[in-house]
């Protein structure tokens, strides 16, 4: 038996045979060609096929991991249409009379190196995206693709690394787990694995790949990050028991459907779901969430080639509200910028995009976009129980402007005889230290707070959450972050307002009791975590 250790991405145990994920030969040969126009046509056909494939992957990802995580494949489609990228390939074919495969490979190397040398962490990450889309084109040119060799058998996929498109393309019905020699727990691939509920371990190292082969028996412990190849009987028995206990626990969680989110001493808490698309409503209902605590409206903008109209937005919001049949639905207004870029917004490149022109700052400086969304939201409010939440708040003056615009929109709708609800709750996200520190003043102006722990942690600790090099310094349990949440909770309750958490920490059950003792009223998590958090809440006694 040999044991390897990496970083856990998704906790579960998998037992089965290894299948080594074999990518195509990376050594693309340079071949002289005589018919340049024909070679350019070959490239265009392969590119078109790649865009079509990415469209299919996007649709698959929408169903399995939601819009927010599927958006990377829309970005890949846009990258394939980038003028500079295409011009480089065509120029190499024409000037050097070489095959399209070689021109694509050279362009990929050049662009990847350019991105890798940039200071901005978000742009650095685009190097992997360029290689991913380029490899896809080369695969289509050569007729060769990555092979798992699984032949339909359930296997543990082992690879050097997996691109996002490769991860989503894996057939979940035949994948027991995946293990990679490299990768970051903040990468798109890791995020996709978590959302697909696939046991996964990353960063095991090159030695791991050198010592395994197809068909080897292995056990992946996604809780500890351990992989056992050719396990002995004692290890197999121990982890088989652990696997059975985990599956039994998940089965027991299903019995919690319909039960109240109430502590042993009788305190009730709302457990809602975070979603990024209308398509995720089924998962919300399936997992028995009490409502939607975060609906990311930016999916409408990411999916569109132009600004979504009022009618398009109204139809989407109305569908969500009607589907939730009177349960609370909190829709966050446009949160574009930083790591979520949309071409038609024509945003300038920024040195520090996470600290730049994003979210509410765009809305307040482009009020026509903001008012269009608010009109759609208020119109949709007639069809359900709507709350509207504003992101990236840092000052009272910002919130004053927002509320003024909301009043303008409502006055216009009244004047036009358009029906809307007068009971729409307005709230803000506490995701900057500034908002937490002045939460006493902000609480007097809104109906609720929702803490975005991902950004709050990033801004409090001065750690870019997109940068894998500083992952070790991102302490999500840092006392400063928890103190800012506590301060916000105290100030919300001081003024009779409720407060929730919609960031990833809401699903961290090691903090659930801490949050409840702070007075947090609502936790909003990915749909698959609703029952797990409910189970934790029902086993807490706050009277002790």
Residue pairs with C-beta under 8 A, 6 or more apart in sequence:
1 228
1 229
1 230
1 231
1 232
1 235
2 211
2 228
2 229
2 230
3 226
3 227
3 228
3 229
4 204
4 205
4 207
4 208
4 226
4 227
4 229
5 204
5 224
5 225
5 226
5 227
6 179
6 180
6 201
6 202
6 203
6 204
6 205
6 208
6 225
6 227
7 185
7 201
7 202
7 203
7 225
8 200
8 201
8 222
8 223
8 224
8 225
9 185
9 190
9 193
9 194
9 200
9 201
9 202
9 222
10 193
10 194
10 197
10 198
10 199
10 200
10 222
11 199
11 222
11 223
12 177
12 197
12 199
12 222
12 223
12 243
12 246
13 199
13 219
13 220
13 221
13 222
13 223
13 239
13 242
13 243
13 246
14 156
14 176
14 177
14 199
14 219
14 220
14 222
14 243
15 176
15 218
15 219
15 220
15 236
15 239
15 240
15 243
16 154
16 155
16 156
16 176
16 177
16 217
16 218
17 153
17 155
17 156
17 214
17 215
17 216
17 217
17 218
18 155
18 156
18 158
18 212
18 213
18 214
18 215
18 216
18 217
18 218
18 229
19 148
19 149
19 150
19 153
19 155
19 156
19 157
19 158
19 214
20 149
20 158
20 159
20 209
20 212
20 213
20 214
21 146
21 147
21 148
21 157
21 158
21 159
21 160
21 162
21 166
22 146
22 147
22 148
22 149
23 135
23 146
23 159
23 160
24 135
24 138
24 139
24 142
24 144
24 145
24 146
25 144
28 101
28 102
28 104
28 105
28 138
29 99
29 101
29 102
30 98
30 99
30 102
31 98
31 99
31 101
31 102
32 97
32 98
33 39
33 93
33 97
33 98
33 99
34 97
36 93
36 94
36 97
39 93
39 99
39 100
40 90
40 93
40 94
40 100
42 100
42 141
43 89
43 90
43 93
43 100
43 103
43 104
43 137
43 141
45 140
46 100
46 137
46 138
46 140
46 141
47 80
47 86
47 137
49 140
50 80
50 133
50 136
50 137
50 140
51 77
51 80
51 81
53 136
53 140
54 73
54 76
54 77
54 80
54 133
54 136
54 165
55 73
55 77
57 73
57 165
57 168
57 169
58 70
58 73
58 74
58 77
60 168
60 169
61 69
61 70
61 73
61 168
61 192
62 70
62 277
62 279
63 279
64 168
64 172
64 195
64 196
65 168
65 191
65 192
65 195
65 196
66 195
66 275
66 276
66 277
66 279
66 280
66 283
67 276
67 277
67 279
67 280
67 296
67 299
67 302
67 303
68 276
68 277
68 296
68 299
69 188
69 191
69 192
69 195
69 276
70 168
71 299
71 302
71 340
72 129
72 164
72 188
73 164
73 165
73 168
74 302
74 303
75 129
75 341
76 129
76 132
76 133
76 165
78 343
79 85
79 126
79 129
79 130
79 133
80 133
80 137
85 107
85 111
85 130
88 103
88 107
88 110
88 111
89 100
89 103
89 104
89 107
90 103
92 98
92 102
92 103
92 106
92 107
93 99
93 100
93 103
96 103
100 137
100 141
101 138
101 141
101 142
104 134
104 137
104 138
104 141
105 134
105 138
107 134
108 130
108 131
108 134
108 135
111 127
111 130
112 127
112 128
112 130
112 131
113 127
115 123
115 124
115 125
115 126
115 127
115 130
116 124
116 127
118 124
119 351
120 350
120 351
120 352
120 353
121 464
121 466
121 467
121 468
121 469
122 338
122 339
122 353
122 466
124 467
125 187
125 466
128 163
128 187
131 163
132 163
132 164
132 165
135 163
136 165
139 145
139 146
146 166
148 155
148 157
148 170
148 174
149 214
150 157
150 174
152 174
153 174
154 173
154 174
154 175
154 176
155 174
155 175
155 176
156 175
156 176
156 177
156 178
156 179
156 218
156 220
157 170
157 175
157 177
157 178
157 179
158 178
158 179
158 180
158 208
158 209
158 212
159 166
159 178
159 179
159 180
159 181
159 209
160 180
160 181
160 182
160 206
160 209
161 180
161 181
161 182
161 183
161 189
162 178
162 180
162 183
162 189
163 189
164 188
164 189
164 192
166 189
167 178
167 188
167 189
167 192
167 193
167 196
168 192
168 196
170 178
170 198
172 196
172 198
175 198
176 199
176 220
177 198
177 199
177 200
177 201
177 220
177 222
178 193
178 198
178 199
178 200
179 200
179 201
179 202
179 204
179 208
179 220
179 227
180 189
180 201
180 202
180 203
180 204
181 203
181 204
181 205
181 206
181 208
181 209
182 202
182 203
183 189
183 190
183 202
183 203
184 190
184 202
184 203
184 468
184 471
185 202
185 468
185 471
186 465
186 466
186 468
186 471
187 202
187 468
189 202
190 200
190 202
193 200
194 200
195 526
197 528
199 220
199 222
200 220
200 222
201 220
201 221
201 222
201 225
201 226
201 227
204 227
208 227
211 229
212 218
212 229
216 229
216 230
217 229
217 230
217 231
218 227
218 228
218 229
218 230
218 231
219 227
219 228
219 231
219 235
219 236
219 239
220 226
220 227
221 227
221 228
221 239
221 242
223 242
228 235
228 239
231 239
252 535
253 531
253 532
253 534
253 535
254 531
256 288
256 531
256 534
256 535
256 538
257 288
257 531
258 288
259 534
259 538
260 268
260 538
261 268
261 269
261 270
261 271
261 290
261 533
261 534
261 537
261 538
262 268
262 269
262 537
262 538
263 269
263 516
263 537
263 538
263 540
263 541
263 542
264 538
264 539
264 540
264 541
264 543
265 541
265 542
265 543
267 516
267 542
269 516
269 520
269 521
269 522
269 523
269 537
270 290
270 291
270 293
270 328
270 500
270 521
270 522
270 523
271 289
271 290
271 522
271 523
271 524
271 525
271 530
271 533
271 534
271 537
272 289
272 290
272 291
272 292
272 293
272 294
272 328
272 330
272 500
272 502
272 522
272 523
272 524
272 525
273 280
273 283
273 284
273 287
273 289
273 291
273 292
273 293
273 524
273 525
273 526
273 527
273 530
274 292
274 293
274 294
274 296
274 502
274 524
274 525
274 526
274 527
275 281
275 283
275 284
275 292
275 294
275 295
275 296
275 527
276 295
276 296
276 299
277 296
277 299
278 316
278 319
278 320
278 323
280 527
281 320
281 323
281 324
283 527
283 528
284 292
284 324
284 527
285 323
286 527
287 527
287 528
287 530
287 531
288 530
288 531
288 534
289 527
289 530
290 327
290 328
291 324
291 327
291 328
291 329
291 330
291 385
292 320
292 324
292 327
292 328
292 329
292 330
292 524
293 328
293 330
293 450
293 500
293 502
293 522
293 523
293 524
294 330
294 332
294 389
294 450
294 502
294 524
295 320
295 329
295 330
295 331
295 332
296 332
296 335
297 313
297 317
297 331
297 332
297 333
297 334
297 335
297 373
298 334
298 335
298 336
298 340
300 308
300 312
300 313
300 316
301 307
301 308
301 334
301 336
301 342
301 345
302 340
302 342
304 312
304 344
305 344
306 344
307 344
307 369
307 372
309 372
310 372
310 375
310 376
310 379
311 376
313 372
313 373
313 376
313 377
314 375
314 376
314 379
314 380
317 331
317 376
317 377
317 380
317 386
318 379
318 380
318 383
318 384
320 329
320 331
320 380
320 384
321 329
321 380
321 381
321 383
321 384
321 385
321 386
322 383
322 384
324 384
324 385
325 384
326 384
326 385
327 384
327 385
328 385
328 387
329 384
329 385
329 386
329 387
330 386
330 387
330 388
330 389
330 425
330 427
330 450
330 524
331 377
331 386
331 387
331 388
331 389
332 389
332 390
332 391
332 429
333 360
333 363
333 370
333 373
333 374
333 377
333 388
333 389
333 390
333 391
334 359
334 362
334 363
334 369
334 370
334 373
335 358
335 359
335 391
335 392
336 342
336 345
336 347
336 358
336 359
336 362
337 347
337 353
337 356
337 357
337 358
337 359
337 361
337 362
338 353
338 354
338 356
338 358
339 353
339 354
339 466
341 347
345 362
347 357
347 362
348 357
350 356
350 357
354 455
354 458
354 464
354 465
354 466
357 365
358 392
359 391
359 392
360 390
360 391
360 392
360 393
360 398
360 402
361 392
362 369
363 369
363 370
363 373
363 402
364 370
364 398
364 401
364 402
367 405
370 405
371 405
371 408
371 409
374 388
374 405
374 406
374 409
375 409
375 412
375 413
377 386
377 388
377 424
378 409
378 410
378 413
378 420
378 421
378 424
379 413
379 418
379 419
379 420
380 386
381 420
381 421
381 424
382 419
382 420
382 421
386 421
386 424
386 425
387 424
387 425
387 426
387 427
387 447
387 448
388 406
388 424
388 425
388 426
388 427
389 426
389 427
389 428
389 429
389 448
389 450
390 399
390 402
390 426
390 427
390 428
390 429
391 428
391 429
391 431
391 452
392 429
392 431
392 432
392 455
393 399
393 428
393 429
393 430
393 432
393 435
393 442
394 432
394 434
394 435
395 434
395 438
396 438
396 441
396 442
396 445
399 428
399 442
399 445
399 446
400 445
403 426
403 445
406 426
410 420
413 420
425 447
425 448
426 446
426 447
427 446
427 447
427 448
427 449
427 450
428 435
428 442
428 446
428 449
428 450
429 435
429 449
429 450
429 451
429 452
429 502
430 436
430 439
430 449
430 450
430 451
430 452
430 456
430 484
430 485
430 488
430 499
431 451
431 452
431 453
431 454
431 455
431 456
431 459
431 503
432 455
432 456
432 459
433 456
433 459
433 460
433 484
435 442
435 488
436 456
436 484
436 485
436 487
436 488
437 484
437 487
439 449
439 487
439 488
439 491
439 492
440 491
440 494
440 495
442 449
442 491
443 449
443 491
443 492
443 494
443 495
443 497
444 495
446 497
447 497
447 498
448 492
448 497
448 498
448 499
448 500
449 488
449 489
449 492
449 497
449 498
449 499
449 500
450 499
450 500
450 501
450 502
450 522
450 524
451 485
451 488
451 499
451 500
451 501
451 502
451 503
452 502
452 503
453 476
453 481
453 485
453 501
453 503
453 504
453 505
453 506
454 465
454 503
454 504
455 465
455 503
456 481
456 484
456 485
456 503
457 463
457 465
457 474
457 475
457 476
457 478
457 481
457 503
457 505
458 464
458 465
458 474
460 478
460 480
460 481
460 484
461 473
461 474
461 475
461 478
461 480
461 481
463 470
463 473
463 474
464 470
465 474
475 481
476 504
476 505
476 508
477 511
482 511
482 514
485 501
485 515
485 518
485 520
486 518
488 499
489 499
489 518
489 519
489 520
490 519
492 498
492 499
493 499
493 519
498 521
498 522
499 519
499 520
499 521
499 522
500 506
500 520
500 521
500 522
500 523
500 524
501 515
501 520
501 522
501 523
501 524
502 524
505 511
506 515
506 523
506 524
506 525
506 533
507 523
507 525
507 526
507 529
507 532
507 533
509 532
509 533
509 536
512 523
512 533
512 536
512 537
512 540
513 536
513 540
513 542
515 523
516 537
516 540
516 542
517 542
523 533
525 533
